[in-house]
């Protein structure tokens, strides 16, 4: 999967090639500014940040499962008390 910056750079390059010898340089600058502003609003993260958070989540899930197992073992060791109303 391409990074957002790669997609932006590809689009920018293609627009630049189309308008290289055109008097529409202002259009290119405006398109570039609009795309940049649009991508910044998406609050995207890098693949490295995503992978790091996925690892944290996996470790947290494993720890939670271990703690749930230990609680279940401790609950089984508790004496059963009858409650009467």
C-alpha positions in Angstrom: 0.0 0.0 0.0 1.3 3.4 -0.9 2.0 5.9 1.8 -0.2 9.1 1.7 2.9 11.1 0.9 3.6 8.9 -2.1 0.1 9.3 -3.4 0.3 13.0 -2.9 3.7 13.1 -4.6 2.4 11.0 -7.6 -0.5 13.3 -8.1 1.7 16.4 -7.7 4.1 15.1 -10.3 1.4 14.3 -12.8 -0.2 17.7 -12.4 3.2 19.3 -12.7 4.0 17.4 -15.9 0.7 18.4 -17.4 1.1 22.1 -16.6 4.9 22.4 -17.0 4.7 24.8 -20.1 1.3 26.1 -19.4 0.4 29.5 -18.1 -1.7 27.7 -15.5 1.0 27.6 -12.9 -1.4 29.3 -10.5 -3.8 26.4 -10.9 -1.0 23.9 -10.0 -0.2 25.9 -6.9 -3.8 26.0 -5.9 -4.3 22.3 -6.5 -1.2 21.5 -4.5 -2.4 23.6 -1.6 -5.8 22.0 -1.7 -4.4 18.5 -1.8 -2.0 19.3 1.0 -4.8 20.8 3.1 -7.0 17.8 2.4 -4.4 15.2 3.4 -3.6 17.1 6.6 -7.2 17.0 7.6 -7.3 13.2 7.3 -5.1 12.8 10.4 -3.2 9.9 8.8 -0.4 8.0 10.6 2.7 6.3 9.1 2.9 2.6 8.6 5.5 2.4 11.4 3.2 4.2 13.9 0.4 1.8 12.9 2.6 -1.3 13.3 3.9 -0.1 16.7 0.3 0.5 18.0 -0.7 -2.9 16.6 2.1 -4.5 18.6 1.1 -2.7 21.8 -2.5 -3.9 21.3 -1.4 -7.5 20.8 0.7 -7.4 24.0 -2.2 -5.8 25.9 -4.6 -8.5 24.7 -2.2 -11.2 25.6 -1.8 -9.7 29.1 -5.5 -9.3 29.5 -6.1 -13.0 28.5 -3.5 -14.1 31.0 -5.1 -12.0 33.8 -8.5 -13.3 33.0 -7.2 -16.9 33.2 -5.6 -16.2 36.6 -8.8 -14.6 37.9 -10.7 -17.7 36.8 -8.3 -19.9 38.6 -8.5 -17.9 41.8 -12.3 -17.9 41.6 -12.3 -21.7 41.4 -10.1 -21.9 44.5 -12.5 -19.8 46.6 -14.8 -21.8 48.9 -18.3 -21.9 47.7 -20.6 -20.3 50.2 -24.3 -20.8 50.2 -26.4 -17.7 50.5 -29.8 -18.0 52.0 -32.4 -15.3 51.9 
